[in-house]
Amino acid sequence: MKKLTQSAFQRAKNFIMDQGRALDQRRFEFHFEDGSTDAVLAALTLYQNDDGGFGHSLEPDIRTPFSSAIVTTVGFQILREIRAPVSHVLVRQGIQYFIATYEASQQVWPIVPPEVDDAPHAPWWNYENSTETFGQFLVNPRAEIVGYLHEFSDGVPTKLLKTLTATVLEHLYSLPDEMEMHDSLCFVRLAETEALPNRDKVWAKLARSAAPGVARNVDQLTGYVLKPLWLVPSPESPLAAGLKDEVEMNLDFEIEQQGEDGSWSPNFSWGDQYPEAWRTAKREWQSRFTVDTLKTLKDFGRIE
């Protein structure tokens, strides 16, 4: 079993503090140096718009300042990570954004707005055909958003939450036992919601439908695939027992993937699209991924 050495950990810290986003610096301090929740929230505030949604490249592949459902879910991933208070203004305004932008006729949230095309972005985030690309938004981002509406439920209309929950779970149980990668991740984030009713049934479905698509060997991990650690981000995950060997393999792999500069880099790119913006986005991904990876290695006891 490999472990990240203290010198390798220090290189990662140096990268974050020298080249990382302020948000990721505060996240690192929160997880490793008794940094405060308030400091993370203050850094996250810079990404929230007046409408309550998040934008401004919080998701590095989407460079528009305008709010979007998908970038707002990224904001809520961080709010959940630091266990932000339900009463905090970032949380309350974010929840109101979800309520205000919900399309009741289709029972979905469009994943990105038309403005995404007016700024640099990854090729997969074009507005045109986004409805078809992302499966009518029935899972991504809807399932994840429903999780946050449960977790931060103050101000969420009870009838809306009950209806959405029933609709999302009915859709989940209707799906075949092999799921698209990003849909799996949205459902995992839904299942991680402690306030969600009937979570055990959701986890059981995910064990049947998400686990079959996970990477099983090191060669697969070099591509853009469903990593075991994305399904099992901590040892407490209900999916951990069924993917024990794959998780251990993935942990060893991540330790080996650290770059000479101390960072972990994305294994994808924008190709020839917006090369200058991609350089900035790549550095932001390195910043986020380095904190994410260190936190995961810590949670699994893989740092010396």
Phi, psi and omega per residue, in radians:
M1 nan 2.096 -3.132
K2 -1.371 2.635 3.011
K3 -2.321 2.573 3.074
L4 -1.279 2.176 -3.116
T5 -1.244 2.831 3.107
Q6 -1.118 -0.616 3.107
S7 -1.178 -0.653 3.086
A8 -1.179 -0.678 3.074
F9 -1.072 -0.732 -3.138
Q10 -1.134 -0.665 3.090
R11 -1.093 -0.708 3.113
A12 -1.115 -0.766 3.108
K13 -1.069 -0.752 -3.140
N14 -1.064 -0.712 3.107
F15 -1.060 -0.841 -3.116
I16 -1.041 -0.799 -3.059
M17 -1.319 -0.474 -3.137
D18 -1.570 -0.613 -2.982
Q19 -2.239 -0.099 -3.063
G20 -1.428 2.910 3.031
R21 -1.194 2.637 3.088
A22 -1.001 -0.667 3.120
L23 -1.026 -0.781 -3.115
D24 -1.278 -0.528 3.022
Q25 -1.080 -0.757 3.129
R26 -1.208 -0.617 3.071
R27 -1.117 -0.752 3.100
F28 -1.027 -0.821 -3.141
E29 -1.088 -0.650 3.120
F30 -1.072 -0.777 -3.043
H31 -1.457 -0.440 -2.988
F32 -2.140 -0.268 -3.020
E33 -2.366 0.484 3.123
D34 1.002 0.561 3.047
G35 -1.144 2.772 -3.023
S36 -1.565 2.688 2.997
T37 -1.053 -0.732 -3.089
D38 -1.064 -0.603 3.141
A39 -1.175 -0.691 3.078
V40 -1.139 -0.771 -3.125
L41 -1.085 -0.684 3.124
A42 -1.106 -0.702 3.112
A43 -1.205 -0.638 -3.131
L44 -1.233 -0.481 -3.128
T45 -0.963 -0.570 -3.087
L46 -1.132 -0.284 -3.105
Y47 -1.724 -0.078 -3.094
Q48 -1.669 2.385 3.120
N49 -1.605 3.014 -3.130
D50 -1.108 -0.434 3.135
D51 -1.408 -0.030 3.118
G52 1.663 -0.303 3.122
G53 -1.417 2.929 -3.141
F54 -1.895 2.545 3.097
G55 -2.681 -2.419 3.010
H56 0.998 0.684 3.036
S57 1.181 0.360 3.005
L58 -0.970 -0.677 2.920
E59 -1.644 1.893 -2.942
P60 -1.028 -0.401 -3.125
D61 -1.402 -0.111 -3.130
I62 -2.129 1.825 -2.952
R63 -1.643 -0.094 3.129
T64 -1.143 2.493 3.042
P65 -1.276 -0.308 -3.064
F66 -1.184 2.650 3.120
S67 -1.216 2.641 3.017
S68 -2.576 2.755 3.126
A69 -1.088 -0.744 -3.049
I70 -1.185 -0.731 -3.140
V71 -1.212 -0.569 3.094
T72 -1.172 -0.577 3.033
T73 -1.127 -0.605 3.079
V74 -1.103 -0.716 3.061
G75 -1.027 -0.727 -3.130
F76 -1.288 -0.444 3.001
Q77 -1.045 -0.699 3.136
I78 -1.283 -0.700 3.087
L79 -1.041 -0.689 3.085
R80 -1.200 -0.741 -3.098
E81 -0.967 -0.696 -3.081
I82 -1.732 0.120 -3.118
R83 0.900 0.990 -3.136
A84 -1.098 2.527 3.116
P85 -1.124 2.464 3.115
V86 -1.017 -0.537 -3.053
S87 -1.430 -0.132 -3.077
H88 -1.146 2.522 -3.055
V89 -1.056 -0.636 3.107
L90 -1.063 -0.722 -3.136
V91 -1.179 -0.885 -3.069
R92 -1.072 -0.749 3.138
Q93 -1.214 -0.629 3.091
G94 -1.119 -0.739 3.102
I95 -1.118 -0.710 3.111
Q96 -1.124 -0.589 3.059
Y97 -1.077 -0.800 3.123
F98 -1.051 -0.755 -3.130
I99 -1.130 -0.725 -3.080
A100 -1.240 -0.498 -3.047
T101 -1.755 0.047 3.111
Y102 -1.174 2.254 3.101
E103 -1.655 1.693 -3.004
A104 -1.114 -0.545 -3.084
S105 -1.121 -0.605 -3.141
Q106 -1.847 -0.159 -3.098
Q107 1.033 0.776 -3.115
V108 -2.503 2.992 2.925
W109 -2.030 2.097 2.983
P110 -0.987 2.410 -2.933
I111 -1.293 -0.629 3.086
V112 -2.419 2.699 3.081
P113 -1.551 2.932 3.109
P114 -1.003 -0.515 -3.094
E115 -1.102 -0.243 3.131
V116 -1.012 -0.538 -3.099
D117 -1.328 -0.230 -3.084
D118 -1.509 -0.030 -3.139
A119 -2.349 2.823 3.076
P120 -0.969 2.532 -3.133
H121 -2.847 2.802 3.073
A122 -1.166 2.679 -3.077
P123 -1.010 -0.516 -3.084
W124 -1.403 -0.044 -3.136
W125 -1.864 0.422 3.022
N126 -1.135 2.447 -3.128
Y127 -1.165 -0.757 -3.118
E128 -1.060 2.339 3.136
N129 1.211 0.170 -3.133
S130 -1.102 -0.556 3.124
T131 -1.075 -0.773 3.134
E132 -1.275 -0.716 -3.109
T133 -1.045 -0.664 -3.056
F134 -1.901 0.629 2.942
G135 0.975 0.731 3.138
Q136 1.102 0.219 3.120
F137 1.164 0.364 -3.093
L138 -1.229 -0.457 3.089
V139 -2.038 -0.970 -3.100
N140 -1.783 1.907 0.231
P141 -1.805 0.124 -2.922
R142 -1.009 -0.815 -3.058
A143 -1.081 -0.710 3.139
E144 -1.164 -0.735 3.139
I145 -1.059 -0.729 3.129
V146 -1.034 -0.637 3.064
G147 -1.039 -0.775 -3.134
Y148 -1.215 -0.572 3.080
L149 -1.128 -0.553 3.036
H150 -1.286 -0.811 -3.041
E151 -1.160 -0.632 -3.117
F152 -2.092 1.111 -2.857
S153 -1.462 -0.122 3.103
D154 -1.021 2.189 3.128
G155 1.542 -0.071 3.104
V156 -1.539 2.144 3.123
P157 -0.992 2.248 -3.065
T158 -1.029 -0.734 -3.112
K159 -1.129 -0.737 3.118
L160 -1.057 -0.811 -3.092
L161 -1.132 -0.726 3.140
K162 -1.125 -0.769 -3.133
T163 -1.139 -0.807 -3.129
L164 -1.106 -0.724 -3.129
T165 -1.089 -0.801 3.133
A166 -1.085 -0.708 -3.117
T167 -1.161 -0.787 -3.106
V168 -1.162 -0.753 -3.122
L169 -1.204 -0.650 3.076
E170 -1.074 -0.711 3.111
H171 -1.148 -0.745 3.117
L172 -1.000 -0.851 -3.064
Y173 -1.230 -0.294 3.123
S174 -1.491 -0.225 -3.051
L175 -1.331 2.640 3.092
P176 -1.192 2.903 -3.072
D177 -1.441 0.723 2.857
E178 -2.732 2.238 -2.897
M179 -2.129 2.604 3.025
E180 -1.061 2.522 -2.979
M181 -0.974 -0.890 -3.065
H182 -1.237 -0.531 3.030
D183 -1.104 -0.717 3.097
S184 -1.003 -0.778 -3.095
L185 -1.169 -0.655 3.084
C186 -1.105 -0.728 3.124
F187 -1.220 -0.587 3.063
V188 -1.091 -0.766 3.133
R189 -1.155 -0.573 3.016
L190 -1.110 -0.812 -3.091
A191 -1.186 -0.455 3.112
E192 -1.272 -0.119 -3.123
T193 -1.339 1.965 -3.042
E194 -1.103 -0.500 -3.104
A195 -1.456 -0.068 -3.109
L196 -1.234 2.274 3.084
P197 -1.259 2.626 3.070
N198 1.004 0.703 -3.120
R199 -1.068 -0.629 -3.086
D200 -1.036 -0.672 3.136
K201 -1.183 -0.647 3.113
V202 -1.148 -0.795 3.124
W203 -1.096 -0.658 3.126
A204 -1.104 -0.723 3.090
K205 -1.111 -0.725 -3.138
L206 -1.160 -0.599 3.094
A207 -1.085 -0.573 3.128
R208 -1.445 -0.619 -2.937
S209 -1.856 -0.493 -3.137
A210 -1.574 -0.770 -3.073
A211 -1.001 -0.644 -3.133
P212 -1.047 -0.418 -3.092
G213 -1.625 0.075 -3.031
V214 -1.377 2.640 3.089
A215 -1.141 2.362 -3.053
R216 -1.941 -0.164 -3.137
N217 -2.567 2.927 -3.051
V218 -1.098 -0.667 -3.135
D219 -1.031 -0.692 3.121
Q220 -1.162 -0.580 -3.071
L221 -1.181 -0.319 3.126
T222 -1.273 -0.292 3.102
G223 -1.684 -3.132 3.103
Y224 -1.523 1.630 -3.013
V225 -2.342 3.012 3.086
L226 -1.330 1.850 -3.123
K227 -1.346 2.491 3.048
P228 -0.928 -0.670 -3.109
L229 -1.243 -0.272 3.024
W230 -1.318 -0.578 3.069
L231 -1.436 -0.517 -3.070
V232 -2.191 1.300 -3.065
P233 -1.302 -0.192 3.096
S234 -2.604 2.788 3.139
P235 -1.087 -0.323 -3.118
E236 -1.416 -0.130 -3.098
S237 -1.048 2.383 3.075
P238 -1.073 -0.301 3.118
L239 -1.576 -0.043 -3.014
A240 -1.097 -0.766 -3.062
A241 -1.099 -0.694 -3.096
G242 -1.314 -0.253 -3.103
L243 -2.164 0.482 -3.026
K244 -0.986 -0.886 -3.098
D245 -1.132 -0.701 -3.135
E246 -1.150 -0.670 3.124
V247 -1.139 -0.768 3.128
E248 -1.089 -0.721 3.082
M249 -1.075 -0.743 -3.130
N250 -1.153 -0.690 3.109
L251 -1.096 -0.790 3.077
D252 -1.024 -0.767 -3.117
F253 -1.063 -0.800 -3.103
E254 -1.093 -0.703 3.128
I255 -1.043 -0.681 -3.122
E256 -1.282 -0.330 -3.048
Q257 -1.517 -0.047 3.140
Q258 -1.082 2.328 -3.137
G259 -1.373 2.934 3.134
E260 -1.080 -0.495 3.132
D261 -1.421 -0.007 3.119
G262 1.690 -0.116 -3.036
S263 -1.701 2.925 2.908
W264 -1.927 2.313 -3.013
S265 -1.898 2.723 3.036
P266 -1.162 2.579 3.086
N267 -1.774 0.518 3.081
F268 -2.430 2.929 3.084
S269 -2.624 3.056 3.108
W270 -1.583 0.108 -3.078
G271 1.148 -2.285 -3.106
D272 -1.605 0.075 -3.040
Q273 -1.496 2.189 3.073
Y274 0.850 1.104 -3.031
P275 -1.031 -0.674 -3.137
E276 -1.195 -0.758 3.126
A277 -1.133 -0.608 3.118
W278 -1.110 -0.634 3.122
R279 -1.058 -0.707 3.090
T280 -1.190 -0.790 -3.129
A281 -1.082 -0.701 3.140
K282 -1.058 -0.754 -3.138
R283 -1.115 -0.656 3.107
E284 -1.179 -0.675 3.052
W285 -1.096 -0.745 3.103
Q286 -1.014 -0.727 3.130
S287 -1.055 -0.868 -3.126
R288 -1.172 -0.847 -3.069
F289 -1.092 -0.572 -3.126
T290 -1.179 -0.743 3.068
V291 -1.154 -0.783 3.135
D292 -0.992 -0.798 -3.071
T293 -1.180 -0.771 3.108
L294 -1.051 -0.737 3.123
K295 -1.077 -0.757 3.133
T296 -1.115 -0.803 3.135
L297 -1.070 -0.669 3.084
K298 -1.087 -0.831 -3.084
D299 -1.075 -0.544 -3.131
F300 -1.682 0.164 3.113
G301 1.172 0.588 -3.077
R302 -1.848 0.350 3.027
I303 -2.025 2.274 -3.126
E304 -1.043 nan nan
